């Protein structure tokens, strides 16, 4: 190669490098430094905790997606490089596993104080067996909104029978009266912001095309893992739905119900639940949202050991404090007292299940039911757990 050819090749290489640097500069993510201290639940600094930063929308927590990584020193202090985005996930890893914290870097050097092991709260609000009753809606909505405003991971679930199949109990007689009440219930649920519902036997006992038409207005998933539906009088159902928490943990909700009619066949809910037991291994929390009655709920709890919580319907009895069956929390919010009468003076029940994760694993769960009327003060139960960030 001649000298001129060598100079030409060197010039080409310099241009290529400059182009690469230009592309990298154009596509690089602006980073910020975040400084914090990691402490245990007693406020004692924790050393040798690995702190990794990820953009909030990363598909997983693989090393190649990590933006910055460091370890805490003897005083629990760390400084890590994070992407300059609105949302960042910090993953704290130590001898007790890995926990996640969502932060918003401010770029102003504010000192974060993080807790390890990382505790995360999940709240499941629930009701069941409304039967065309949405009594004391303002109080109910106020309580739901209060939980959502205070906590990030709040989900509102219904365990079935929002409709009534008995024609003599429809608020307005006739098929059009039924349809009006059914649509009103679904639209109210949409407006309040329900997250998921398992169909009850009163939804499955369809009224011509009207039941399907009303249910199709739902903006939330409709569940029924054990239901074989061959009629076009009902919409298709999902077996389960998975929610992602703020920290990118997962909550799987399996729907189970019971009823047989023309074009509707109910498989044994406990047998079917066993087929979905893997959801408990694949997700941080596994919930059964059921409309199968008290006896089958208890059989389910004794049979599927990967379940964390059962929220039941069909049996209208009120469990003011959630029961524990083995390792499974069993909650039920009563439904419409006295059966199915539409009476605006009846109380409204709101179930509250609180689940606490420690580094992604369930460490505690409890539940109770609030009884609401028009004069109920808005109160939010504050489970005292160590916050992830303070």
Secondary structure, DSSP 8 states (H G I E B T S, - for coil): --HHHHHHHHHHHHHHHHHHHHHHHHH---EEEEEEEEE-TTS-B--S-EEEEEETT-SS--GGG--EEEE--TTSEEEEEEESSS-EEEEEEETTEEEEEEE---SS--EEEEESS-EEEEEEEEE---TT--TTHHHHHHHHHHHHHH-S-EEEEE-S--S---GGG-SS-HHHHHHHHHHHHHHHHHHHT--EEE--HHHHS--TTHHHHHHTT-SSEEE-TTEEE--TTS---BSEEEEE-TTS-EEEEEEEE---BTTEEE--HHHHHHHTTHHHHHSSEEEEEEES-HHHHHHHHHH-TT--EEEE-SS--B-SB-EEETTEEEEEB--STTSS---TTS-EEEEEEEEEEETTEEEEEEEEEEEE-TT------------SB-
